[in-house]
Amino acid sequence: MRIGLIALDERPVNTRYPVMIGAVAGVDVLQPPVELRSAYKTPAHCDAIAGWLRQNAAQMDALIVSIETLGYGGLISSRITHESAGTVIARLDVLREVRQARPDLRIYGFNLITRISRSDSDFEEPPYWTQYGNAIYRYSQMFDRVQQGQDVGTELAALKDAIPAEHLRDFARRRLRNHAVNLTVIEMLADDVFDLLVISSDDTSEYGLGSREKRWLNEWLAKLGGDDRLLLYPGADEVGCALLARALTQPPPRFAVHYGIEADRDRVAPFEDGPVSLTVERQIRAVGGELVDGASEADFVVAVNPPSPSEKPFFDYDELNVERAYREAPLRRFVQQIDGWIRAGRQVIVADVAYPNGSDPVLVDLLREQIDLARLAAYGGWNTAGNTIGTALAQGMAAAQAQNEDARLRFLLHRLVEDWGYQHVVRQQLHQWLDIQYNTPLIDADNVEAAKAFIEAGLNDRINELPGFAGRWRIAPGSIRLPWQRTFEVDFDLLPL
């Protein structure tokens, strides 16, 4: 089986994870050559990628295509490019050509409702975000709240006065263009260009222009008579993996969901717009699955460690002591349940969404104490709740039909090492070490090679703390990579001993 993938951007979460999941299930994932893809703020070669698609569509059993990459040149380009809606939309015509040439080909498209970052940083945004990013985020929130009849007009007016008018115009123009593209892909769905279309919300919230645009899209969908082939939900970097799992799995898998702390199943995770139970349901639908009541009826048990009530980051150890008092007893019982499901032969997927951007150390400590981790179908604890859950579901679905045991173990260990070993432990050690050695917490040309060596040693130490993997695997020497040259994410290769 060959599945074509035009990924959201070049980061490993979008390009490498699907390949690793495909390897587990014995599926080839075909992608445009590296030299055609985006490179941080340098856009992908859109016309060349369209040419690659024309040349290779005949050998695909399914196609998963990011509208951001095909139309804009990638995720960041969709936020910062000055290209017009007409230019972007014209590039999507290749999908109509492919549909005409291959009416039997399953085409899954995905696109984003553009995020509104709440930080004063232009790392992934237009230049003026450095000074006005947080203010623009709050402006977006207040604008939507005023439109919904809330009494926050004074705050909105103050923000409008504080942000230069030219920046607000540029901000609105970009959103107008991207909304027009989203309307266009809904029209393409109505024309049967896509078999399935996902429009996900990147870093969403209850209020804001992104949420407002989502409501507009739903209104147009209703005017078209509805279409269950369109999915709208929070997410971004996990969508490629989720749609890959959907493409390779038939019939629809059944999932039973259990929460480590039942009282927190209705808690809204950071960067989401609804309770985590709804996030789980949305992601199950995205992978083509069905929700069932009990483990005995299910193909998979999804063990969810729900969002923490704490608003502090997961690596704040003072807060962690308070967290342990709240979380340890119920999570200990939960891990005993997980052990029971595994011993009963169930495929168990652990979705650890207590905190964004890293594992819950309370849960992982208990898993390491009581579970042979290699027997898990999947584990995830990275970035947003949607990112974690969607990727973990895809991983588990591939593991259930594993054609390659080494590939299954490699990706499972990769998730544990990256989400727990790096994000929770080594990343914090790296920041401290960089401060001491280089007087900066940032990666730059002077420290990047030393930082990679530091990370490699630290991750090898973490592998030796993972039951089922210790003494059997290691980081491939010299394989540490830092996408976008920052400490936020890491990539690496694993070798069996």
C-alpha positions as CSV (number, residue, x, y, z in Angstrom):
1,M,0.0,0.0,0.0
2,R,1.3,3.5,-0.9
3,I,-0.1,6.6,0.6
4,G,0.9,10.0,-0.7
5,L,1.5,12.8,1.9
6,I,2.0,16.5,1.3
7,A,2.7,17.5,4.9
8,L,2.0,20.7,6.8
9,D,5.6,21.6,6.9
10,E,9.1,20.0,7.1
11,R,9.2,19.4,10.9
12,P,9.5,15.7,12.0
13,V,6.1,15.7,13.6
14,N,4.6,16.3,10.2
15,T,7.0,14.4,7.9
16,R,8.8,11.8,10.0
17,Y,6.1,10.6,12.4
18,P,3.8,9.5,9.5
19,V,6.6,7.6,7.9
20,M,7.4,5.9,11.2
21,I,3.8,5.0,11.7
22,G,3.5,3.8,8.2
23,A,6.6,1.6,8.7
24,V,4.9,-0.1,11.7
25,A,1.9,-1.1,9.5
26,G,4.0,-2.0,6.5
27,V,2.8,1.0,4.5
28,D,4.9,3.2,2.2
29,V,4.4,6.9,2.7
30,L,5.4,8.9,-0.4
31,Q,6.4,12.5,0.0
32,P,7.8,15.2,-2.2
33,P,11.6,15.4,-2.1
34,V,13.2,17.2,0.8
35,E,14.5,20.0,-1.5
36,L,11.0,20.9,-2.5
37,R,9.7,21.2,1.1
38,S,9.6,24.3,3.3
39,A,12.5,25.3,5.5
40,Y,11.3,27.3,8.4
41,K,10.3,30.7,6.9
42,T,11.4,29.7,3.4
43,P,8.2,28.4,1.6
44,A,8.0,25.1,-0.2
45,H,8.2,25.1,-4.0
46,C,4.4,25.0,-4.5
47,D,4.5,24.6,-8.3
48,A,7.2,21.8,-8.1
49,I,5.1,20.0,-5.5
50,A,2.1,20.2,-7.8
51,G,4.3,18.7,-10.5
52,W,5.4,15.9,-8.2
53,L,1.8,15.2,-7.4
54,R,0.9,14.9,-11.1
55,Q,3.7,12.5,-11.7
56,N,3.1,10.3,-8.7
57,A,-0.7,10.2,-8.2
58,A,-1.0,7.1,-10.4
59,Q,0.9,4.9,-7.9
60,M,-1.0,6.1,-4.8
61,D,-3.8,4.2,-3.0
62,A,-4.7,7.4,-1.0
63,L,-3.5,11.0,-0.9
64,I,-3.3,13.2,2.2
65,V,-2.7,16.8,1.3
66,S,-2.0,19.9,3.4
67,I,-3.7,22.9,1.8
68,E,-1.2,25.2,3.6
69,T,1.8,23.6,1.8
70,L,0.2,23.2,-1.6
71,G,-1.3,26.7,-1.5
72,Y,1.0,28.8,0.6
73,G,4.2,26.8,0.9
74,G,3.8,25.6,4.5
75,L,2.4,26.5,7.9
76,I,4.5,29.6,8.6
77,S,4.1,30.8,5.1
78,S,0.4,30.8,5.5
79,R,0.8,33.3,8.4
80,I,3.5,35.6,6.9
81,T,3.2,35.5,3.1
82,H,1.9,38.5,1.2
83,E,0.5,36.4,-1.6
84,S,-3.2,37.0,-2.6
85,A,-6.1,34.7,-2.1
86,G,-6.3,34.3,-5.9
87,T,-2.7,33.1,-6.2
88,V,-3.2,30.6,-3.3
89,I,-6.5,29.2,-4.6
90,A,-5.1,28.8,-8.2
91,R,-2.5,26.4,-6.9
92,L,-5.2,24.1,-5.6
93,D,-6.5,23.4,-9.1
94,V,-4.0,20.5,-9.4
95,L,-6.3,18.6,-7.0
96,R,-9.1,18.9,-9.4
97,E,-6.8,17.5,-12.1
98,V,-5.9,14.6,-9.9
99,R,-9.5,13.9,-9.1
100,Q,-10.4,13.8,-12.8
101,A,-7.5,11.5,-13.6
102,R,-8.0,9.3,-10.6
103,P,-11.7,9.2,-9.7
104,D,-11.0,6.1,-7.5
105,L,-8.3,7.8,-5.4
106,R,-9.1,8.6,-1.8
107,I,-8.1,12.2,-1.3
108,Y,-8.0,13.6,2.3
109,G,-7.4,17.3,2.5
110,F,-6.6,19.3,5.6
111,N,-6.4,23.0,6.3
112,L,-6.2,25.3,9.3
113,I,-8.1,28.2,10.8
114,T,-5.0,30.4,11.4
115,R,-3.9,30.7,15.0
116,I,-3.5,34.0,16.9
117,S,-0.4,33.6,19.0
118,R,-0.5,35.2,22.4
119,S,3.3,35.8,22.8
120,D,5.4,38.8,21.8
121,S,7.5,36.8,19.3
122,D,7.8,36.9,15.6
123,F,9.5,33.4,15.4
124,E,6.5,32.1,13.5
125,E,4.6,35.3,12.9
126,P,4.8,38.6,11.0
127,P,7.5,41.0,12.2
128,Y,5.2,43.3,14.2
129,W,4.3,40.4,16.5
130,T,7.5,41.0,18.4
131,Q,6.0,44.2,19.9
132,Y,2.2,43.7,19.6
133,G,1.6,39.9,19.6
134,N,0.0,39.6,23.0
135,A,-2.0,42.8,22.4
136,I,-3.3,41.5,19.1
137,Y,-4.3,38.2,20.8
138,R,-6.3,40.2,23.4
139,Y,-7.8,42.4,20.7
140,S,-9.0,39.3,18.9
141,Q,-10.6,38.0,22.2
142,M,-12.3,41.3,23.0
143,F,-13.6,41.8,19.4
144,D,-15.3,38.4,19.5
145,R,-16.7,38.9,22.9
146,V,-18.2,42.3,21.9
147,Q,-19.7,40.7,18.9
148,Q,-21.3,38.2,21.2
149,G,-22.9,40.9,23.3
150,Q,-20.4,41.0,26.2
151,D,-19.6,44.3,27.9
152,V,-15.9,44.6,27.1
153,G,-16.1,47.5,24.6
154,T,-13.9,49.7,26.8
155,E,-11.1,47.1,26.7
156,L,-11.5,46.6,23.0
157,A,-11.2,50.4,22.3
158,A,-8.1,50.6,24.5
159,L,-6.4,47.8,22.6
160,K,-7.4,49.3,19.2
161,D,-5.8,52.6,20.3
162,A,-2.6,50.8,21.5
163,I,-2.0,48.8,18.3
164,P,-0.9,50.7,15.1
165,A,-3.7,50.8,12.6
166,E,-1.6,49.4,9.8
167,H,-0.8,46.3,11.8
168,L,-4.5,45.7,12.5
169,R,-5.3,46.1,8.8
170,D,-2.6,43.7,7.9
171,F,-3.8,41.2,10.5
172,A,-7.3,41.4,9.2
173,R,-6.3,41.2,5.6
174,R,-4.3,38.0,6.2
175,R,-7.3,36.4,8.1
176,L,-9.6,37.5,5.3
177,R,-7.4,35.7,2.7
178,N,-7.0,32.6,4.7
179,H,-10.8,32.5,5.4
180,A,-11.4,32.8,1.7
181,V,-9.2,29.8,1.1
182,N,-11.1,27.8,3.7
183,L,-14.4,28.6,2.0
184,T,-12.8,27.5,-1.3
185,V,-11.8,24.1,0.0
186,I,-15.4,23.6,1.4
187,E,-16.6,24.3,-2.1
188,M,-14.1,21.8,-3.4
189,L,-15.6,19.2,-1.0
190,A,-19.0,20.0,-2.3
191,D,-17.6,19.3,-5.8
192,D,-16.3,15.9,-4.6
193,V,-12.7,16.8,-5.0
194,F,-12.1,15.5,-1.5
195,D,-13.4,12.3,0.1
196,L,-12.7,13.9,3.5
197,L,-11.8,17.4,4.5
198,V,-10.4,18.5,7.9
199,I,-10.4,22.2,8.8
200,S,-8.7,22.3,12.2
201,S,-8.2,25.2,14.6
202,D,-4.5,25.9,15.4
203,D,-4.1,26.9,19.1
204,T,-7.7,27.8,19.6
205,S,-9.7,29.1,22.5
206,E,-13.4,29.8,23.4
207,Y,-13.3,33.3,22.1
208,G,-11.3,35.1,19.3
209,L,-11.4,35.6,15.6
210,G,-10.4,32.0,14.9
211,S,-13.4,30.8,16.8
212,R,-15.6,33.3,15.1
213,E,-14.4,32.2,11.7
214,K,-15.1,28.6,12.6
215,R,-18.7,29.6,13.4
216,W,-18.9,31.2,9.9
217,L,-17.7,28.0,8.3
218,N,-20.2,26.0,10.1
219,E,-22.9,28.4,8.9
220,W,-21.9,27.9,5.3
221,L,-21.8,24.2,5.8
222,A,-25.4,24.3,7.1
223,K,-26.4,26.3,4.1
224,L,-25.0,23.6,1.8
225,G,-27.1,21.1,3.6
226,G,-24.4,19.7,5.9
227,D,-21.7,17.2,5.0
228,D,-20.3,14.5,7.4
229,R,-17.2,14.5,5.2
230,L,-16.1,17.8,6.8
231,L,-14.5,17.7,10.2
232,L,-13.9,20.9,12.2
233,Y,-12.0,20.6,15.5
234,P,-8.9,21.9,17.3
235,G,-5.6,20.5,16.0
236,A,-2.7,20.9,13.6
237,D,0.4,18.9,13.7
238,E,-1.3,15.6,14.4
239,V,-3.7,15.7,11.4
240,G,-1.3,14.0,9.0
241,C,-0.9,11.1,11.3
242,A,-4.6,10.8,12.1
243,L,-5.5,10.8,8.4
244,L,-2.8,8.3,7.7
245,A,-4.3,5.9,10.3
246,R,-7.8,6.5,8.7
247,A,-6.4,5.6,5.3
248,L,-4.8,2.3,6.4
249,T,-7.5,1.0,8.7
250,Q,-10.7,-0.8,7.8
251,P,-13.3,-1.5,9.2
252,P,-13.8,1.4,11.6
253,P,-11.9,0.6,14.9
254,R,-13.8,0.8,18.2
255,F,-12.4,2.8,21.1
256,A,-13.3,2.7,24.8
257,V,-12.1,5.7,26.7
258,H,-11.2,5.8,30.4
259,Y,-10.0,8.8,32.4
260,G,-7.3,8.6,35.1
261,I,-9.1,11.3,37.1
262,E,-12.8,11.1,36.2
263,A,-13.7,14.5,37.7
264,D,-11.3,16.2,35.2
265,R,-12.8,14.7,32.0
266,D,-14.7,17.9,31.4
267,R,-11.7,20.2,32.0
268,V,-10.6,22.3,29.0
269,A,-7.0,21.7,28.0
270,P,-4.8,24.7,27.1
271,F,-5.2,25.7,23.4
272,E,-8.5,23.9,23.1
273,D,-12.1,25.2,22.9
274,G,-14.0,22.4,24.7
275,P,-13.7,19.7,27.4
276,V,-11.0,17.0,26.9
277,S,-13.7,14.4,26.5
278,L,-14.9,16.3,23.4
279,T,-11.3,16.5,22.1
280,V,-11.0,12.7,22.4
281,E,-14.3,12.2,20.6
282,R,-13.2,14.5,17.8
283,Q,-9.9,12.8,17.3
284,I,-11.5,9.3,17.3
285,R,-13.8,10.5,14.6
286,A,-10.8,11.9,12.6
287,V,-9.1,8.6,12.6
288,G,-12.3,7.0,11.4
289,G,-13.1,5.3,14.7
290,E,-16.2,4.7,16.8
291,L,-16.7,5.3,20.5
292,V,-18.0,2.3,22.6
293,D,-18.7,2.0,26.3
294,G,-16.7,-0.8,27.7
295,A,-13.2,-2.3,27.2
296,S,-14.7,-5.7,26.4
297,E,-16.4,-4.2,23.3
298,A,-13.4,-2.2,22.1
299,D,-10.5,-2.8,19.8
300,F,-8.5,-0.2,21.8
301,V,-8.6,1.1,25.3
302,V,-7.7,4.8,25.4
303,A,-6.3,5.7,28.8
304,V,-6.5,9.4,29.2
305,N,-4.6,11.4,31.8
306,P,-6.8,14.5,31.7
307,P,-5.7,18.1,32.0
308,S,-4.4,19.3,35.3
309,P,-6.3,22.1,37.1
310,S,-2.9,23.9,37.5
311,E,-2.2,26.7,35.2
312,K,1.6,26.6,35.9
313,P,3.9,24.8,33.4
314,F,4.6,21.1,34.1
315,F,8.2,21.7,35.0
316,D,7.5,24.0,37.9
317,Y,8.5,21.7,40.7
318,D,7.0,23.7,43.6
319,E,3.6,23.3,42.0
320,L,4.4,19.7,41.1
321,N,4.5,18.9,44.9
322,V,0.9,20.2,45.2
323,E,0.0,18.3,42.0
324,R,1.3,15.0,43.4
325,A,-1.0,15.3,46.4
326,Y,-4.0,15.6,44.1
327,R,-2.9,13.2,41.3
328,E,-0.9,10.4,42.7
329,A,-3.5,8.2,44.4
330,P,-6.1,8.2,41.5
331,L,-3.3,7.8,38.9
332,R,-1.8,4.9,40.9
333,R,-5.2,3.1,40.6
334,F,-5.4,4.0,37.0
335,V,-2.0,2.5,36.2
336,Q,-3.2,-0.7,37.9
337,Q,-6.1,-0.7,35.5
338,I,-3.8,-0.2,32.6
339,D,-1.7,-3.2,33.8
340,G,-4.9,-5.3,34.0
341,W,-6.0,-4.3,30.5
342,I,-2.5,-5.2,29.1
343,R,-2.5,-8.6,30.9
344,A,-6.0,-9.3,29.4
345,G,-4.5,-8.8,25.9
346,R,-6.0,-5.3,25.3
347,Q,-4.4,-2.8,23.0
348,V,-3.9,0.2,25.4
349,I,-3.2,3.7,24.1
350,V,-2.0,6.1,26.8
351,A,-2.8,9.8,26.0
352,D,-1.0,11.9,28.6
353,V,-2.6,15.4,28.3
354,A,-2.2,16.7,31.9
355,Y,0.1,19.4,30.7
356,P,1.0,20.9,27.3
357,N,4.5,20.3,25.9
358,G,5.5,17.3,27.9
359,S,4.6,14.3,30.0
360,D,3.1,14.2,33.4
361,P,6.0,13.0,35.7
362,V,3.5,11.6,38.2
363,L,2.0,9.3,35.6
364,V,5.2,8.3,34.0
365,D,6.8,7.5,37.3
366,L,3.9,5.2,38.1
367,L,4.1,3.6,34.6
368,R,7.8,3.0,35.0
369,E,7.2,1.4,38.4
370,Q,4.4,-1.0,37.4
371,I,4.3,-1.5,33.6
372,D,6.5,-3.2,31.0
373,L,6.3,-0.1,28.8
374,A,7.1,-2.1,25.6
375,R,3.7,-3.7,25.9
376,L,1.8,-0.5,25.4
377,A,0.2,0.0,22.0
378,A,0.9,3.7,22.1
379,Y,2.0,6.6,24.3
380,G,1.8,10.3,23.8
381,G,2.5,13.4,25.9
382,W,3.6,16.2,23.5
383,N,2.3,19.7,22.8
384,T,-1.5,20.3,22.8
385,A,-4.1,17.7,23.9
386,G,-5.3,17.3,20.3
387,N,-1.7,16.8,19.0
388,T,-1.1,14.1,21.7
389,I,-4.4,12.3,21.3
390,G,-4.5,12.2,17.5
391,T,-0.9,11.0,17.2
392,A,-1.4,8.4,19.9
393,L,-4.5,7.0,18.3
394,A,-2.7,6.7,15.0
395,Q,0.3,5.0,16.6
396,G,-2.0,2.5,18.4
397,M,-3.9,1.7,15.3
398,A,-0.7,1.0,13.4
399,A,0.6,-1.1,16.3
400,A,-2.5,-3.3,16.2
401,Q,-1.6,-4.4,12.6
402,A,2.2,-4.2,13.1
403,Q,4.2,-5.8,10.3
404,N,7.5,-4.8,11.8
405,E,8.1,-5.2,15.6
406,D,11.3,-3.2,15.5
407,A,9.5,-0.3,13.9
408,R,6.7,-0.6,16.5
409,L,9.1,-0.5,19.4
410,R,11.2,2.3,17.8
411,F,8.3,4.7,17.5
412,L,6.9,3.8,21.0
413,L,10.3,4.5,22.5
414,H,10.7,7.6,20.4
415,R,7.5,9.0,22.0
416,L,8.6,8.1,25.5
417,V,12.1,9.5,25.0
418,E,10.9,12.7,23.4
419,D,7.8,13.5,25.4
420,W,9.1,12.4,28.8
421,G,12.9,12.1,28.6
422,Y,13.4,15.4,26.6
423,Q,10.5,17.6,27.3
424,H,10.2,16.9,31.0
425,V,13.8,16.2,32.0
426,V,16.6,17.0,29.5
427,R,15.1,20.1,28.1
428,Q,15.1,21.8,31.5
429,Q,18.6,20.5,32.2
430,L,19.7,21.9,28.8
431,H,18.4,25.4,29.6
432,Q,20.3,25.4,32.9
433,W,23.5,24.1,31.2
434,L,23.3,26.7,28.4
435,D,22.8,29.5,31.0
436,I,25.9,28.4,32.9
437,Q,28.1,27.6,30.0
438,Y,27.0,30.2,27.4
439,N,25.0,32.8,29.4
440,T,21.9,32.2,27.2
441,P,19.0,29.7,27.2
442,L,19.0,29.8,23.4
443,I,20.6,27.6,20.7
444,D,23.0,29.5,18.4
445,A,25.9,28.8,16.1
446,D,28.4,28.9,19.0
447,N,26.7,26.2,21.2
448,V,24.6,24.0,18.9
449,E,27.1,21.1,18.5
450,A,27.8,21.0,22.3
451,A,24.1,21.2,23.0
452,K,23.4,18.2,20.7
453,A,26.1,16.2,22.6
454,F,24.5,17.2,25.9
455,I,21.1,16.1,24.7
456,E,22.4,12.8,23.4
457,A,24.0,11.9,26.7
458,G,20.9,12.9,28.6
459,L,18.5,11.0,26.5
460,N,20.6,7.8,26.7
461,D,20.4,8.2,30.5
462,R,16.6,8.4,30.2
463,I,16.4,5.3,28.1
464,N,18.1,3.4,30.8
465,E,15.3,4.4,33.2
466,L,12.5,2.9,31.0
467,P,11.5,-0.7,31.8
468,G,11.3,-2.8,28.6
469,F,13.8,-0.6,26.8
470,A,16.7,-0.2,29.2
471,G,19.8,-2.0,28.0
472,R,18.1,-2.8,24.6
473,W,18.2,0.6,22.8
474,R,20.3,3.7,22.6
475,I,20.4,7.0,20.7
476,A,22.3,6.6,17.4
477,P,25.5,8.5,17.9
478,G,25.5,11.9,16.3
479,S,21.8,11.7,15.3
480,I,20.5,14.6,17.5
481,R,18.7,17.2,15.4
482,L,17.1,20.5,16.5
483,P,14.3,21.5,14.0
484,W,14.2,25.2,13.6
485,Q,17.3,25.5,15.8
486,R,15.5,25.9,19.1
487,T,15.1,23.9,22.2
488,F,11.3,23.5,21.8
489,E,11.6,20.2,19.9
490,V,14.2,17.6,19.2
491,D,14.6,14.7,16.8
492,F,16.9,11.7,16.9
493,D,17.4,8.1,15.7
494,L,17.2,5.0,17.8
495,L,19.3,1.9,17.5
496,P,18.7,-1.5,19.1
497,L,21.7,-2.9,21.0
